[in-house]
């Protein structure tokens, strides 16, 4: 914590945290109703799903990958699940199907990246497109699928603890679990090694490839949880979210929090910082009543700024840049 | 011949296995997979969609293709430069809107609309290029962000101005012409796309900026170190991509007379899929505009076909996803494994039954019986030389030889202690000969036929002959020029041992044993090279007969010597004069007594002879064993053999200890001595021949006494 106050060792995380604090203070003073406890809960709630997805993305990015299929998996798995329920499939069986499907996509992503050496960006772009297209055209009939009356997903959405919605606790719990995993387990540490220098990690005997697969499976499972929470709070899932900018928001949260895209750096704290900034920003923009289209424009501008800063802080050199690293 | 062997000989000698490997060496095989995919796609959709190939239907599909393929062309150039441009869809949409805005709302001329459109694309491309090229940001994420940015901007603009565009009454004949008319059956957009593709192709393959793009994509670091302005080159690729997308956007503005929320949607993933399916390599350097276009046709046919077949929402994305995943995986695996596959399948052995031979065992009483005479030879240049394949002496008794370093070394008479590098040619100088005016002619392995003048000027005489019609690998190129000799009229007869392997892989040729050796002639009067004979198993030494009317040449892997007639009734034909020798013949040179010296580079062994009758076994061997465990011909014992004009063996000598001359590739008689060279040896031997003419020299034998 002391490092954040020391300007010499100011890093991206510190800057973003400072901006978030400044923005928070500014919004609290300028915007009526911002500081209201209900609004603060709304802010946290609004970034919960985003933050959960960003946790999964963070693990993948730390391992020098990226998962562009996360949103497709999130929306389409739950849409399929609800569709199965609505057509009368027993709950347990339906969930087993969906879980199997999600694991299969995670495994496919991981397999293609780890064993076929295909760049993660293309694999997940392709599988994301495939998952959306396949589920939309073959398995479900409409863009939006409602949650059946009285189903546990619906009840989940109504759960409150101390007036705070359940997804906030899920986010907090997952964040804590990921923190423990990344910080204190052997496999968690291995992710940093593999992300920092995959070849060296492999040479010292770390099972780099199986662990790559694990990360994509983890990311897919996290996406499923995020999808269930989304469906719980909205009582339905709209598959059009796949074509929205949600995916870029996830990357934005991870990158802006200071998780370097070249891997090996960052952690859960960076996700929390990034999520805080984006949450405050989105909430403030909504209160000011900026139309959604302009919000996208602003988010894109911020993401661009984050990437430029990332590029300046972690410059790539002509002599050391890897061939084909796009 | 047993039935099994007959089957083997049919299987391995008639089925052209070697073509598989030769085809795989071709760069165009990269195109084969996308081309096949193209044919299959067109055939499939053509057969299941009624009227697919009808003119009007094609015109409608190709119109869309024109715009799309332009975007793909831009994407291809960016990818060739090692980047990626995901913002093409946004640029396309924004350019379309610019044109619509200028034309319909500002009611300006169509040309101004075009200018606005192009300006939009160029500016947007320049932003991408600056971020990726000069700031060195990651192309994928950066263009992803500019894509979102552009899309958001477009969505805002299009919702604000859609109604105004609907109400506009602006019309233009030019706009209608660009949008709707056809020209020789093809729409304007297709013509423009074709022109753009041709210009881009020529620029990429024939111009300096194009080469720079490919160099940067092929190896960014090397390009940087070679002095190419990498950043500017990358910048330009994005500007070009923006330019291409903006033309596409202008064309669709003309065609649809408006811009809607769907304009350019999903275009980036379609263009990316098209480029990758077409075979443009991720990470740069490999690919072409043609490949991009093939991919564009495949993707568009697929997506349009599915729509026309009535499949619902999402099918397109599903198919695109599958195509992208499969294409990328194939691309990566192909790149990685191509040379491995090539290494495995290139050696394609054939069946050969070698004839019974006479023994060369010392004391066996046959004319081939080797003795230990060569072990008594003096050594020259011991330890200084590496690989004197051929040796020759000039009129002043100086000794010349080639080395594996690509040099011709001269040892000075009379004691041959002092030496100098006479000339540096490169490659591996093999056979040597002096012509009438004292130029040293050399067959240089992996390069061609060279001449070194007495004042050391190196000149290339020939590096290629005419190409045969049925060849797949370029057999015009001389891969392994081996030995040469010069006829009285000055024409240089030389051998090219194999069309299948480079000079240093000559041992692989012995395992394959395919008859691809040639005898060629170079005519110094007009500089032409002609193929005289083809289809021998490793043609090697050449020697013009004493009377100058015929020449002898060795066929190493078949252990034969042939005579080729230069004049007389049998001119232009060859006959076999020695067959089924116990050793593999190499160079042949004149002897002072009217006979000929022949070197043996190695000896036949029963085991290798047997393996020649089992091509299946040799094929398995080359695929499954590491190369140093293969069964090769025995080259640890060689010798020197003298034969007469009729092909009768006069005598044979060798080095049975293996200490000095285990393998002999050449020998030259000079003033009563025999100078012996070996391609894997570290010395030249000098052996006193008992009873030889002490005044006979090779230059005098060829070109008469000293002038």
Interface residues (C-beta under 8 A of the other chain):
Chain A: X112 X116 X117 X118 X119 X121 X122 X123 X125 X126 X127 X128 X129 X130 X131 X132 X133 X134 X135 X136 X137 X138 X143 X245 X248 X251 X255 X261 X293 X294 X296 X297 X299 X300 X301 X303 X304 X307 X308 X311 X312 X315 X316 X318 X319 X321 X323 X324 X325 X326
Chain B: X82 X83 X84 X131 X135 X136 X137 X138 X139 X140 X141 X142 X144 X145 X146 X148 X149 X151 X152 X153 X155 X156 X159 X219 X220 X221 X224 X230 X269 X272 X276 X282 X283 X284 X311 X312 X313 X314 X315 X316 X317 X318 X319 X320 X321 X322 X324 X325 X328 X329 X332 X333 X336
